[in-house]
Amino acid sequence: MPDQYQESGEFLDLLSIDAWQALRDPVRQALAGARVDAPAVDLGAGSGRGVQVLAETVPACEIIAVEPSPVQRAALHARIVDDPDLAARTTVVAATAEQVALPETLGAALAINVIGHLTAADRRALWQRLAGRLSVGAPLVVNLQPPDTAVAVAETEFTTVRIGRLRYQGSASARPAGPDRVTWRMRYRVLDDDDRSVREIVAEYAWQVISPAQLIGELSAAGFTTELGELGVVRATRS
């Protein structure tokens, strides 16, 4: 499948620092009850920031990091190989969340900033697959991201990071693309100290919108009990 991050992928890890700093504690709290005697899976592992949180929170567990994007896997491997503990515990799998072959038993499942890539039918199928593999009490941790309906979102800067003499700036806008999806327009700019643009990349991708009630309904139908935490982080366990 084509890599939707082929052009924008160089910016994704850099510009996700603030988001992951905010998500770190809610995700760690939601991972309570994870088992160490079965593999944990990170679906859509990206550059590996979630893998790091998973490894810190659940010491000694085996981790399966699932990521379809070659650009993202390059960053993921770079993060893992520099940490002997992660390198010993983590297997990187080139697959989508819908297609990956999962172990028969899982001690935890993580899917952060991912479910908007899945259609409603694909989500429901994934919840059923995970429900059949997660041990009783083992958490499935996902997060909701705005908007939860197909509405327009005005362009907003979400972060700026300085590296040396350059500033890397990310902004995003969205437009409706159907009753249950939007098209995100991501703009990445590299600026010098005089605020001149050195480079600019614009990328668009489709995103399925989902409300808290809809997600909780889907998970409940698959046999999960859910808790909605901070920043839209949802903890689901088999009931």
C-alpha positions as CSV (number, residue, x, y, z in Angstrom):
1,M,0.0,0.0,0.0
2,P,1.3,3.6,-0.6
3,D,2.9,5.3,2.3
4,Q,0.7,8.4,3.1
5,Y,3.6,9.8,5.2
6,Q,6.2,9.6,2.4
7,E,6.6,13.3,2.2
8,S,5.5,14.5,5.7
9,G,7.0,11.6,7.8
10,E,10.2,13.5,8.6
11,F,8.1,15.9,10.7
12,L,5.8,13.6,12.6
13,D,8.0,12.4,15.5
14,L,9.5,15.9,16.0
15,L,6.1,17.6,16.1
16,S,4.4,15.0,18.3
17,I,6.6,15.7,21.4
18,D,4.1,18.0,23.1
19,A,1.2,15.7,22.4
20,W,3.0,12.7,23.8
21,Q,4.1,14.6,26.9
22,A,0.4,15.3,27.6
23,L,-0.7,11.8,26.7
24,R,1.9,10.0,28.7
25,D,0.3,9.9,32.1
26,P,-3.3,9.2,30.9
27,V,-2.0,6.3,28.8
28,R,0.1,4.9,31.7
29,Q,-2.9,5.0,33.9
30,A,-5.1,3.3,31.3
31,L,-2.5,0.5,31.0
32,A,-3.2,-0.6,34.6
33,G,-3.8,-4.3,34.7
34,A,-1.5,-5.2,31.8
35,R,0.0,-8.7,32.0
36,V,3.7,-9.3,31.7
37,D,3.3,-13.0,30.8
38,A,1.7,-12.3,27.4
39,P,2.8,-10.0,24.6
40,A,1.5,-6.4,24.4
41,V,0.7,-5.0,21.0
42,D,1.0,-1.4,19.9
43,L,-1.2,-0.9,16.8
44,G,0.0,2.0,14.6
45,A,3.2,2.4,16.7
46,G,4.4,5.3,14.5
47,S,7.9,6.4,15.6
48,G,7.7,4.5,18.9
49,R,6.8,7.0,21.5
50,G,3.9,4.8,22.6
51,V,6.2,1.8,22.6
52,Q,8.4,3.7,25.1
53,V,5.5,4.4,27.4
54,L,4.3,0.8,27.1
55,A,7.8,-0.5,28.0
56,E,8.1,1.8,31.0
57,T,4.7,1.0,32.3
58,V,4.8,-2.8,31.8
59,P,8.4,-3.9,32.6
60,A,9.6,-7.1,31.0
61,C,6.6,-7.7,28.7
62,E,7.3,-8.6,25.1
63,I,6.1,-5.8,22.7
64,I,4.8,-6.2,19.2
65,A,4.9,-2.8,17.4
66,V,2.7,-2.8,14.3
67,E,3.3,0.0,11.8
68,P,2.5,0.0,8.0
69,S,4.4,3.2,7.1
70,P,8.1,2.6,5.9
71,V,8.9,6.2,6.9
72,Q,7.5,5.7,10.4
73,R,9.1,2.3,10.8
74,A,12.5,3.9,10.0
75,A,12.0,6.3,13.0
76,L,10.6,3.4,15.1
77,H,13.7,1.2,14.5
78,A,16.0,4.1,15.2
79,R,14.3,4.7,18.6
80,I,14.4,1.0,19.5
81,V,17.9,0.1,18.4
82,D,19.4,2.8,20.7
83,D,17.8,1.3,23.8
84,P,19.1,-2.3,24.6
85,D,16.0,-3.1,26.6
86,L,13.6,-2.0,23.8
87,A,15.7,-3.8,21.2
88,A,15.5,-7.1,23.2
89,R,11.8,-6.8,23.9
90,T,10.2,-5.3,20.7
91,T,9.4,-6.9,17.4
92,V,8.4,-4.5,14.6
93,V,5.8,-5.8,12.2
94,A,5.0,-4.1,8.8
95,A,1.3,-4.4,8.7
96,T,-2.0,-2.5,9.3
97,A,-4.1,-2.9,12.4
98,E,-6.7,-4.6,10.3
99,Q,-4.3,-7.1,8.7
100,V,-1.7,-8.0,11.3
101,A,-1.6,-11.6,12.6
102,L,-2.0,-11.3,16.4
103,P,-0.9,-13.8,19.1
104,E,-3.6,-15.9,20.6
105,T,-3.2,-14.2,23.9
106,L,-2.4,-10.6,24.6
107,G,-1.5,-8.9,27.9
108,A,-2.4,-5.4,26.6
109,A,-3.2,-3.5,23.4
110,L,-2.4,0.1,22.6
111,A,-3.9,2.1,19.7
112,I,-3.1,5.8,20.0
113,N,-3.9,8.3,17.3
114,V,-5.0,5.3,15.1
115,I,-8.7,4.6,15.0
116,G,-9.5,7.5,12.7
117,H,-7.7,5.5,10.0
118,L,-10.2,2.7,10.3
119,T,-13.7,2.5,8.9
120,A,-16.6,1.6,11.3
121,A,-16.6,-1.9,9.9
122,D,-12.9,-2.3,10.3
123,R,-13.1,-1.0,13.9
124,R,-15.8,-3.4,14.9
125,A,-13.9,-6.3,13.4
126,L,-10.7,-5.2,15.3
127,W,-12.6,-5.0,18.6
128,Q,-13.9,-8.5,18.1
129,R,-10.4,-9.8,17.3
130,L,-8.9,-8.1,20.4
131,A,-11.7,-9.3,22.7
132,G,-10.9,-12.9,21.8
133,R,-7.2,-12.4,22.6
134,L,-7.0,-10.1,25.6
135,S,-6.9,-11.7,29.0
136,V,-9.6,-10.8,31.4
137,G,-8.6,-7.5,33.0
138,A,-5.9,-6.8,30.4
139,P,-6.5,-3.3,28.9
140,L,-7.2,-2.1,25.4
141,V,-6.2,1.6,25.3
142,V,-7.3,3.8,22.5
143,N,-7.9,7.6,22.2
144,L,-10.5,9.8,20.7
145,Q,-9.4,12.9,18.7
146,P,-11.6,15.8,17.7
147,P,-13.7,16.5,15.8
148,D,-16.3,13.9,16.7
149,T,-18.5,14.9,13.8
150,A,-17.8,15.8,10.2
151,V,-17.3,19.5,10.5
152,A,-14.9,22.1,9.2
153,V,-11.9,22.9,11.4
154,A,-10.1,26.2,10.8
155,E,-6.3,26.0,10.3
156,T,-4.6,26.1,13.7
157,E,-1.0,25.9,14.6
158,F,-0.5,23.0,17.0
159,T,3.2,23.2,17.8
160,T,6.6,24.7,17.0
161,V,9.9,23.0,17.8
162,R,13.3,24.7,17.4
163,I,16.3,22.6,16.2
164,G,19.5,24.6,15.9
165,R,18.9,27.7,13.8
166,L,15.5,26.5,12.4
167,R,12.0,26.3,13.7
168,Y,9.7,23.5,12.7
169,Q,6.0,24.5,12.7
170,G,2.9,22.3,12.3
171,S,-0.6,23.5,11.6
172,A,-3.8,21.6,10.6
173,S,-7.2,22.2,9.2
174,A,-10.1,19.9,8.2
175,R,-13.0,19.9,5.8
176,P,-16.0,17.5,5.8
177,A,-15.6,14.6,3.3
178,G,-18.8,12.7,4.0
179,P,-21.2,12.0,6.9
180,D,-18.6,10.2,9.0
181,R,-15.2,11.5,7.8
182,V,-13.1,14.6,7.3
183,T,-10.0,15.4,5.2
184,W,-7.2,16.8,7.3
185,R,-4.8,19.2,5.6
186,M,-1.5,19.3,7.4
187,R,1.0,22.1,6.8
188,Y,4.6,21.7,8.0
189,R,6.9,24.7,7.7
190,V,10.6,25.2,8.3
191,L,11.4,28.8,9.3
192,D,14.7,30.6,9.9
193,D,15.4,33.2,12.5
194,D,14.1,35.9,10.3
195,D,10.8,34.1,10.0
196,R,11.4,33.3,6.4
197,S,10.1,30.0,5.0
198,V,12.9,27.6,4.2
199,R,10.6,24.7,3.2
200,E,6.9,23.9,3.3
201,I,5.2,20.5,3.0
202,V,1.4,20.1,2.7
203,A,-0.2,16.7,3.1
204,E,-3.8,15.6,3.2
205,Y,-5.4,12.4,4.5
206,A,-8.8,11.0,5.2
207,W,-9.9,10.6,8.9
208,Q,-13.0,8.7,10.2
209,V,-14.8,10.8,12.9
210,I,-16.2,9.0,15.9
211,S,-17.9,10.3,19.0
212,P,-17.3,9.0,22.6
213,A,-20.8,7.4,22.7
214,Q,-20.2,5.7,19.3
215,L,-16.8,4.2,20.4
216,I,-18.2,3.1,23.8
217,G,-21.1,1.5,22.0
218,E,-18.8,-0.4,19.6
219,L,-16.6,-1.6,22.4
220,S,-19.5,-2.6,24.6
221,A,-21.0,-4.7,21.7
222,A,-17.6,-6.5,21.5
223,G,-17.8,-7.4,25.2
224,F,-15.7,-4.6,26.7
225,T,-16.3,-2.5,29.8
226,T,-15.0,1.0,29.2
227,E,-13.7,4.0,31.1
228,L,-13.2,7.4,29.5
229,G,-10.2,9.2,30.9
230,E,-8.3,12.5,30.3
231,L,-7.6,13.7,26.8
232,G,-10.0,11.2,25.3
233,V,-8.0,8.2,26.4
234,V,-10.3,5.2,26.7
235,R,-9.5,2.1,28.7
236,A,-11.5,-1.0,27.8
237,T,-11.4,-4.4,29.5
238,R,-13.2,-7.6,28.8
239,S,-16.3,-7.9,31.0
